[in-house]
Amino acid sequence: MAVEGTYEITLGTPMGDRPGKLILKSNGASLSGTLESQQGNQDFEDGTVDGDEIAWSTMVTGQMGEMKLDFAGKVDGDEIDGTVQFGSFGSGTFKGTRV
């Protein structure tokens, strides 16, 4: 199943659940897209695709300043889930459904 698409996601953060929208585009093993959240829209172009496994990083600016988020996940049909590292502020999860 292709990983491309738009997903309504929930980020499980150290400060509680946060809604968002994830738009993924793939070209071979390369992944790009946009993470839309309360902190604004963050584009990324440095992601990877390996079968149904995906990974990417993006920078966000929030209450704690600028922070790098590292995502790793898996697409299973229309479902997506995985983990996210919030810089030095711990880790969390994300999950969602293709819309």
Buried (B, 14 or more C-beta within 10 A) or exposed (E): EEBBBBBEBBBBBEEEEBEBBBBBBBEEEEBBBBBBBEBEEBEBEEBBBEEBEBBBBBEBEBEEEEBEBBBBBEBEEEEBBBEBBBBEBEEBBBBBEBE
